[in-house]
Amino acid sequence: MSAPSHPPAIFLMGPTASGKTALAVSLVERFPLEIISVDSALVYRGMDIGTAKPDAATLARAPHHLLDIRDPTEAYSAAAFCDDARRLMADIVARGKVPLLVGGTMLYFRALLQGLDDLPRADPALRHKLEVEAAARGWPALHAELAQVDPVTAARLAPNDSQRIGRALEIFQLSGTPMSALLDRAQSELPYRVLQLALIPSDRAVLHQRIAARFDVMLAEGLLDEVETLRRTYALKPDLPAMRAVGYRQACAYLDGGIDLKTLREQGIAATRQLAKRQLTWLRSWPDVVELDCLAEDMEAQATALVARHLRA
């Protein structure tokens, strides 16, 4: 639990098409809040239509942090998000405002709240590669390499501690983050009083209708042109995280001649519904969350009252 002296923060979570952005903009216009996007697809430049990225008019009313910070060829992890979000939250508080974290990437929310305590699993192929390298150069040489990327861990290991040196290098190469940093994050509490709001539809069928309507709008606004432009601009491969985003992999299949336009629409809507189902599954077991019916006429008024009470506490 956060101490009463901790500054406030607000999490606004929910499935795709539940109205998170509209509510967030409304709250920003009422309270001294700044939005941090919690979305693994909105970080990518050029991916605007298929991610339902807020348009220029919306961003003028309510600027969002963590949009357009990576090329689609680059990776962005929960660890990177936690680093960015913690830094931004501290900056926002220093400016006398309150962080409002908005999105549907539930893994990012969980990592920020609970820490990244799940270190990467052992990778036999990578471990074998490290052992071959150690046989040629010696474990002290690999210990010296570890000291370059994770000096905290290297300082507590003997130069011939093959098992621990190998594991620490393995974790760094798999995650891009030093093992010491991952362990620190796993043990550090988020120093904020967090109000967690979740937009949950009382009628799943209405959410499905919204999802279908929004996908049709994306197609009408030029999703296929957007993907063609991305493919011309970047060396995109199907296994990139950006290209696994809902809508984009179906658009790529259409452009490659694998499916027709009708199938693209059907598969895109079905994949978005599956995404919403996964998000709702996360939220059903989420601790300390206040659920709001995103279809209720007074949903915005309810959220406004909850935020006002949280900021007064």
Secondary structure, DSSP 8 states (H G I E B T S, - for coil): ---TTS-EEEEEE--TTSSHHHHHHHHHHHSSEEEEEE-TTTTBTT--TTTT---HHHHHHS-EESSS-B-TTS---HHHHHHHHHHHHHHHHHTT-EEEEEES-HHHHHHHHH---------HHHHHHHHHHHHHH-HHHHHHHHHHH-HHHHHTS-TT-HHHHHHHHHHHHHHSS-HHHHHHHHH----SEEEEEEEE-S-HHHHHHHHHHHHHHHHHHTHHHHHHHHHHHS---TTSTGGGSTTHHHHHHHHTTSS-HHHHHHHHHHHHHHHHHHHHHHHHT-TT-EEEETTSTTHHHHHHHHHHHHHH-
